Amino acid sequence: MTHKCIHWFRKGLRLHDNPALMAALRDCKELYPVFILDPHLFDKTRVGLNRWRFLVGALTDLDRSLQKLNSRLFVVRGRPEDVFPQLFTEWKITKLTYEFDTEPYSASRDKRVTALAKEHKVEVVYKVSHTLYDIDRINEENNGKAPLTYNRMQAIVKTLGPPKKPVAAPTVEDVKGLKTPHLGNDMNYYGVPALDELGHDTLELGEEPFPGGEQEALRRLEEHMKKSGWVCSFEKPQTSPNSLSPSTTVLSPYVAFGCLSARTFWWKLTEVYQGKKHSDPPVSLHGQLLWREFFYTASVGVPNFNKMEGNPVCTQVDWDSNHDYLAAWREARTGFPFIDAIMTQLRREGWIHHLARHAVACFLTRGDLWISWEEGQKVFEELLLDGDWALNAGNWQWLSASTFFHQFFRVYSPVAFGKKTDKNGDYIKKYLPILKKFPAQYIYEPWKAPRSVQQAAGCVVGKDYPRPIVEHEVISKKNIQRMKLAYAKRSGNSDESASKKQGVKREAPSVVHMLKKKGKK
């Protein structure tokens, strides 16, 4: 039978390593590549302008690539369960293909769409390619439960062997005899929308250091892979959170949107490592891809993974609700230049180094402001280009010492931590130019500068730049005690049983090693 087929692009916004797309091309006479602007996922109140720009860039790039194959991208707006019955009927569709997605909303959405497809006698084919492995298989290997330590995760994937090799992108030969009807006047109706057409104020946009799209992803991958010495010696904790240009690959947004296949990244690294001495997981670049896999498995195996309540592996903490503190953190006006510079970079560029994320996440939660990690999770989801449901929830639980990591007494200093890699405060001067005339000795603590120094710098603390909203030395000690109480409640008031139950220090020594190397204050 020759099919009229829709390939539904969701996260896998690429042609390379797209087995579901290749399945669509088999026995197909008409192909409709579709992307749906689902209001549940693409809500202007929850998705920031930089993320929208990245998405539009990725869709534009994908449309161009499809046009080279004599096809095109159809961008449709609405809820998938409303859109598909119309498309099935209008285009006389007999097959639907898509890349498997593990998020709770995606799973329920796909269930609804599959039921509708069945009603319309449409065959449904999905393939795993957003992750290195089939996540369900990993959990099955762990007796049906998510592995909750990185070491356990490593042991399981070792038994599974290396990830599958990526699938080549389709060629003109693969689409021979296949057509994509352009639907005449509907060409523009189904076109990739511009940002202003979607109701965004593009005047607010700054430079775009990380443009969206598969071609840019592959270009950046090649560029990094050429630096074989850097790739082989890469150890994530040894990179700088406040360098003026990124000290890591910044491929995470491309992997999150699926412009770059994780499996392609993995096997490119394998080629570079071949026959050379190289770092190993968890700190190597292979290790970073396994961290991603680790949080994906946890997100599938743990109920209510993105919440504290009803999450069986998460410590229940009596977080405060302080809207002023939360707003000050979100809007980069905490009075701590290192924290405010990071939050400014996040809002402006949509990306910050992972250790910078650690610093601001600790500051918001257990370190200083005692605000729930769920609030930080929402802000990162809105602003990060690489915002990923599973990784975002997992990392916020980790940094708040609620799940996975339990050394809550290790707190990042909002002053000393940044100084380790940027004594002069050049990063602060870049993102907070109001402070650029402060001498290096006061750049991290401008409130300590004499009034005359502040006036000479053209920035008086309390007037031109806020005073610190908390006293770190005092509040961090108080919060450590509050965290200790939360742990005692969880373990039935026995410190010894608490450490035994958590067990993470012994299970994941590599993480402790990472923290010690950076010398947390």
N, C-alpha and C positions, 0 to 999 in steps of 0.2 A: 504493500500500500504506500502511495506517496502522500505525504502529509502537508497540510497547511499549518505552520507551526509558529507559536510565539515563544521567543526566548525572553524570559523576564529577568532583566538586570536589576540587582538590588545593591549588594555590597561589591560584588565582583565586577567592578567597572573597568574591564580589560578584555582583550582578545587572547593574550597568552595564558596558558594553563587554565583554560576554562572548559573542563570536560562536559559541563551541561550544555554549553553552546555547541560543542562538537556533536553531542547527542541530538541537538535540534537539527543539525545539518544532514543527519543520516535520513535517507528516504524522505527528503523534503523537497517540495516543488515551490512553495511560497514561504518566505521567512519574514517574520515581523519582530525585530528586536525592540523591546518595550522597556521603558523606565517609568515607574509611577511615583508621582509626587504625592505620597500618602500624608494627609494632614496630621496623622498621629505621630509620624516620625519627623516630618518637616514643618514644625510649628515655629513661627517667628519669635515667639516668647521663650522658646527653649533652645533654639539654634542660633548662634551668633553670626554676625555678618561675615566674618572671615571663613567660617565653615560653609556658609552659603556660597561664597565666592569660589572656594575650593571645589565644591560639588558641581557648580555650573561649569567650571574649567574642566573637570573630569568628564562631564557629559558631552561638552563641546568636542573634546579630544576623542572620545569614544565614537561620536557621530562621524568625525572626519575619518577615523580608521575604518568604520563600516562602509563609508562612501567609497573608499578605495577597493572594497569588495563588492561594489555595485549594490550596496544596501544602504540603510540609514537607521537612525534611532528615532523611535516614536516616543515622545514624552507626553504622558497622559496625567491628568490631575484628578484626584478623587480617592476614595477608599477602594482598595483592591477588590473587595467583595461587591462593590457597586460597579466598578469599571469592567471587570472581566466578563460577566454575563453579556454585556453589550458587545464587547470585542469578539467574544466567541461566536456570537450570532452574526454580527456585521461582516467579519472576515472569514466566516465558515471554518473556524479553527478546529483541528483534530488532535493537536499535540501541544503541550505546554512544558517547557523545561526551565529549571532554575537551579542556582547554587544553594545548597543546604545552609540554613542559618539556625543557630542554637539559642538565640535570645527568647525569653518567654513570650513577648509580644509576637515575634516572628513565627514562633511555633504555633500559636493559636491562630494567627492570620493565615498561615499556610494550610492549616487544617480546614479552615473555612473555605479557602480557595479550591482546595483539592475536592471537597464535597460538591462545590459548584461545578467544577470541571466534570465530575462524574455524571452529574445531572445533564450536562451538555454533551456527554459521550466524548469527552476530551481526555486523551491519555496524558498522564503526568509523569515526568521523569526528573529526578533531582540527583545531584552529585555533590560529594564533599570536596571542597577545594579552598575554603576560606581559612581552614586550619591545616596544620601539618598532618594530623592524624584524624581519624574518625573519633570524635570525643566520646561517643557512647562506648566504643570499643575499649578506650582507656579505662573508663569507669567499670566496665564489665570485668576487665582484667584485675581490678582492685576489689573483687567481690561485690560489685554493684554499687560501690561508694566512690566518691571523689577522693583522690589522694590529697591530703591536706598539708603535706610537706614537699618541698622541692626534691629532696632525696628520694622519697617514695615515687614521685612522678618520674624521675630519671630511671629508676629501677624498672618501672613498667615499660617505658618507651624502649628501653634497652632490649627487653624481650620481644617487642614488636618489630625491631629492626629500624633502619632508616626510613624517613617518609617516602611516599611514592614519588617517582620522578615527575616533573611537570610535563603537561601536554603542550605540544607546539601550537602556536596561533594558527587559525585557519588561513589558507592561501586562496588565491583566485581559482586555483584548480579545485579546491574543496567546495567552492560555491558554483561550479560549472553547472549550467542547466537549471539553476535555482534563481528565482526572481523575488524582489521585494517591491510589490506595487506601491507607487508613491502617492496614490490616492488623489491625484490632481490638485484641487483647491485646498485639500487638507494638509498640504506640505507645510505651510506656516503654522497651521493649527496645532500640529504635533511637533513643532520645532523645539529646540532647546531654548528655554526662556532666558532673557537677559535679567540681571539683578534688579534693575529699576522696574521692569515689567512685573516682578514678583513683589513690588512694593518696598524695596530697600532703598535707603538713602545712600547712594554711592559716594557722596561727597565726604562721608565719614571714613572712607577707606584710605589707608596709607599704602606704602609700597607692598608688593606681594613677593616676599622672599621665597615662598614655597608654593609655586603654581600647581594646581591640580591636574591630574591626567596621567594616563599610562605611559605616554612617550617621555614625559618629564621623569616619571618614576624609573623607567629603564635607563634613561640617560644618567641619572644620579647613581643608580646601582653600578653601572659600568665605571663611572668616575671613581667611586669608592673602591671597587674591586681592583682597579689599577694600582692602588696604594697597598700592595700585598704586605709590606712590612708592617704598616699601620694596622691592617686587618688582622694579621697573625698575632700581633702583640696587644691588641685591644683588650683592655680590662675596664669594664664599665665604672667601677668605683674610682678609678684613677683619672677620670675625665673631669673637666672643670664646669661647675654650675654657672659661673658668671664670666665666661670668656666672651669677648665681643663678637666672635663668630662661633657657630656651634662646634662643640668638641666631640659630637657623636654624629651618626649618619643622617639624622632627620628623615629617615625612610618610614618612620612610624605612621605619619598621616596617609602615606600611599598604601601601606599594608592595611590600615584601618578601613579605608574606602575600597580596598580591593583593586586599586590601580596597579599594585605590585603583588604578585602571588608570594605568600610566605614560603611555599615549596621552591619556587624559583630562587628566592633569596637564599634559602638553605643550601641548595645544590650549587649555587654560584660560590658560596663560602667554602663548600667542600672542595671545589676545584682549586680555590686559592690556597687552602690548607695543605693540599696534596703534597706530601714529601717535605713539608716544612715544619719547623717547631712552631707551635701556636698555643695560645691560651685555651682553656677549657671552660665548659659550663661550671658554675652559673655566670661567670664574669665575661665570658667570650661572647662574640656576636651570635654563635649558635645558641649559647646560653640564654641570650635575650629572647630569641624565638621560642625557646622552651619555657621561659617565664610566661610568655603570652599564652602558650598552650596550657600551662599550669592554671592560670586564672580562668581560662575557658572551661577546663574540666570542673573546677570548683563551682563555677557559675551554673553549670548544668546539674551538678550533683547536690548542691546545697539549696534548700528552699528559701525563698525570700532573700536571695543573695545580695540585693542592693538596698536592704533595709536592716536596721538593728533588731527591731521587734520581729519575732517569729523566725529569726535566723538562728538555727541551733548551734552554729559554731562561733557566733559573735558574742563577745562579752557585753552584758547590758550595763550601760553607763548612764549616770544621771546628768547628762549634758545640760548646760544652761541654754536658755532661749534669750539671746541678747541681740536685738535687731540692729542696734547702733554699732556694736562690735563687728557683726557680720558685714554690714554695709561698708564700714571702714576698711575691712580686709579686702572685700570685693573691689572696692573703688580705689585701692592703693593709697589710703591715708591713715595708716596705723601709726605713723610717726617713727617707724623703724625703716630707714632707707633701703636696707637690703631686701626686706619683705616687700616694700612698696615698689621697688624697681622691678622685682620679679613679676608682681601682679600687673605692672604697667606693660612689661614685655608680653605677657600672656594676652592682655586685651588688645594690644597693638598688632602682634604678629601671629597669635594663635598657637604658639609653641614656646615651651621653656624646657630647659635641661631637666633630666629626671631628679638630680639632687636638689635643684631649685624647687621642684614639686614637693620633694621631701620636706624642705625647710618651711614652705608656706602651709603645707598640710599639717605638720606638727604644730606650728604656731597657732593655727585656727582651732585645733582640737585639744590634745592633751598637754601641749606645751604652755600656751599662754591664754587663749580666749575661751577655752572649755566649751566650744560649740560643736554640735554633732557633725560627724564626718558626712552625714547625708546632705547637709547644706553645702559643704565643699564640693561634694560629688556633683550637685546640680550646677554649680558655677563652672566647674571643669567641663561638664557635658556641653554647656553652652559655648564656651570659649576655645576649647582645645581643638585644633584641626584633627588630632588623632584621638579625639573622644571616642571611646569604645566601651560599650555597656559593661562587659565583663571585666576588662582591665581597670576601668575607672572605679568600679565598686570594690574590686579586690585590692587595689593599691590604697584606696582610702581606708579600708579596714586595717590594712597592714600598718599604715603610717600613724593611725590613731591608736595603735597597739590593741585593737579590738579583736583581731583574728590574725592568724599566721605568725605574726611577730609579737613577742610578749615582754620584751625588755623595756617596759614603760618608763623606767628610770633613766633611760638614755634620751635626753632631750636636746634638740638642736638649739643653739644660741642664735638669736636673730642678729647678733653683732659679731661674735667670734667666728662663726662658721664661714661667712663670706670673706672674711679677712685672709683666711688660709690661702686662697687662690687669687685674691685681688686686693693686695694691701693698699693700693692707691685709690681704690674705689672707682676705677674707670667705668665699670659696668653701671654703677649708681649714677655717675655723671652722664652717661649716655641716655639712660631712661628717665632720670629725674634732673633735667638740666638746671632746675632752680637751685640745686645744691653744688653745681659744678665748680664754684669758686671757693668751696670749703677746703681748708688744708686736709691732707690725708689723715692726720691724727684725729680729726673730728668728723670725717665723712660718714662713718657708720653710727656715730652718736652726736649729731649736731647740737642737741640740747645741752651737751656738756661744754660747748665752745663759749668763751667769754662773750658778753654782749658786743664788745667792740669787734670781735672776729666775725660774729654773725652779721653785723652791719656792713663790715668791709666786704663780706661775701654777697651782700645784697639779698640776704634771706634771714629774717628774724623768726626763730622758732616760736610757734604759738600764734604767729601772724601770717607769715608767708608759707610756712610748712608746719604741719601739726606736731604737737608734743606727743610723746609715746602714750598710747592709750592704756598701757599697763606697765608695771615695773617688773621686768622679766625675772630678775633674781628672786623676787619675793613670790610672785604668782606661780612660777614653774615649780617651786618647792611645795607649795600648797596643792597644786594639781597632781603632783606625784603621789601625795598622800590620798587624794580623792581616787586616783586610779588604783592604789593599793586596796582601798576599801571595796571597789567594784570587783577586783580579783578575789578578795576574801569571800565576798558574797557568793561568787560563782563556785568557789571550791569548798564551800561549807566551812569557812573561817579557818582553814588550815593552810598556812603558807607552803608547807612542805608538799601537801597534796596538790596545791595549785601548780607548783612547778612540775610535779610529776604528770598531772593531767595535760598541761600545755605541751611539755616535752619538746618544744620547738628548738630550744637551744642545742639539744643533743642531735636532733634530727637534721637541722640545717646549719651546721657550723659555718658554712660558707657565708651565710648572711651576717653572722656575728663578725666574721673576719672582715667583711666589707665595711661594716660600721666602725670597727676598731681602726682599720686602716685610715679612714677619713677623720678619726679622732673626734667623735662627737663631743660637744660640750653639754 
